[in-house]
Each structure stands twice: as C-alpha cells, then as structure tokens.
Amino acid sequence: MAEANGDKTLRRIADEFKELATVVADSPSADLEVASFSRACSLVSPLFACLGVAFKFAEMDYVAKVHDLADASKSIHTLQSLVDLDVKGDSVRKAGSHTRNLLRVKRGLDMVRVLFEQILVTQGNSLRDPASKAYEQVFAPHHGWAIRKAVSAGMYVLPTKEQLLRKLNEDEASAKVQMQSYVTASTPLIQYIDKLFVSRDLGIDW
Ligand code: 1PW
C-alpha cells in the first residue's frame, strides 16, 4: 500500500494546492504569497522527473523557473506585486523576468492538470494519449517546430501508467483520489493567475 510508504508525492501536491485554492477562492483580488505558491510548485517537479528521460528538458526548464520565483519571494511578498513590479519596469515579456517565468510555470501546472484529467478518463496502461492531449492543449501552441518534434518523440518513451504509479508509491485507487483532488484545486488557482495577467491587459498567449 502506498500509505505504508514514506513517500507521498501526490498526496503532498494535492494538499498544498488545496491550501492555495482556499486562499484564492474568496476573491480574484486575494493576496497569494510568492513563497507559498513557489513551494507548492516545487512539489510538482518530481512528477516531471517521473515521466522519464525524454522530459528531462521540460523538468529542467520548470525547475529553473520555479527556483526563480522562490528566489523572488525573498523580496517580493505577493504574486500581484511581482507582476506589478515587472509592469512598472516594462519587463513583463523580457526573457527571464519573474512574470514571464510565472506564466510558464502556470502552464506547467495546467499541463499536469490536463494530464491527470486525461489519466482519470482513459482506459488502459499507456500514458501516451493523456500526455499528448495535455501537451497539445497547453504547450504546443507556444512551441516552435523543433520543440514540438522533440516532445512528440518523447511520447514514445513515456513510462506506462503502472510504472508511473509505482514510482509515486501509489496504487490505482489512491492515485485517482489525489489526482482528482489536484485537478479540482488547481483549476481556480490557474484561473486566478490568468486573471492577474488579463486584468492588467498583459495577455496570456505569449
Ligand atoms: C505530461 C507529459 C508531457 C509533456 C511535457 C511537455 C512539456 C514540454 C515543455 C518543454 C519545455 C522545454 C524546452 C524549453 C522551452 C522554453 O523555450 C519555453 N518554456 C516553456 C515551459 O514553454 C519558454 O521559456 P522562456 O523563453 O520563457 O525561458
């Protein structure tokens, strides 16, 4: 049983995102701390690692950007002020800006959300359809030909669902509960971040 094991990656992810969802549930103007956001995001990194060597680059990119947000949290308290500082400095879209990294990290969270959603409704042991759908929906529109090509090659060397669950120390039933819980909690959080951008006319399609 997964419960008997010390490693509860999925449970921790689900719990932290539930926390964040309650913070943003009240209002779109609620303050969300950069520190708690980046801490929750860092829990998702091992998931990318579990998807196999093909997603090493995705993992490295995600980890670096979450790390940048964690670093920013030392001097910037909320996500609102993080975005507003870049607006003031005219650096929203600049490579490496906190706001730009936030948008990329949000896409990582969204991709995991769609991935889980698809795993929950897909029969069988292959992750290829769930992962392809998640990538197509969230990242593909923003990636050039070379990256899309590399990712689609990576889809052929994904672990099976069974292998993924084993790495996560979950059985089918416990994984379902935690995945559904992440899907439910991450939805309002992702909407909240989108609103941070849209309400300032920054766009989210870049
Ligand atoms: C569930 C399994 C499926 C798919 C995972 C695919 C994730 C694909 C992400 C690959 C990203 C690695 C290459 C880096 C791309 C960067 O150019 C790009 N980053 C992202 C996350 O799109 C933009 O980053 P930048 O220019 O703002 O530093």
Residues whose N, C-alpha, C, O or C-beta is under 5 A from the ligand:
A	BS01	1PW	F57 A58 D61 R104 L115 A131 A134 Y135 F139
